[in-house]
Amino acid sequence: MEETEIIQYINNYIVSRAPEFLNTLNKICNKQYNKDCVTLFVNEPDKLRNILMRYNDENTTRFVIKNLFLKPLLKKLGKEEFLDELANYFINNVEKFKEKLKLLD
């Protein structure tokens, strides 16, 4: 699956479930990094993690990543069994998260 397709798919998923959340998060991401939050998730997850952890606690960040970002991606890839593992890596070891994410495609 190509990067632009992944970004569009996740973006559409979030828009269908939490459009105002995405709008607010994108404003923060664009202001800080000149990129939308889904692009950061795919290419620079450490930057998205820093933003989410700055404005939320760990549990909220985990919920957002699992339910809005990882769930649609893993469903599309048919790899839903990795949801909890990847969410934990996103919170605790973003480098390992990036490695595991690349292996799934």
Secondary structure, 3 states (H helix, E strand, C coil): CCHHHHHHHHHHHHHHHCHHHHHHHHHHHHHHHCCCHHHHHHHCHHHHHHHHHHHCCHHHHHHHHHHHHHHHHHHHHCCHHHHHHHHHHHHHCHHHHHHHHHHHC
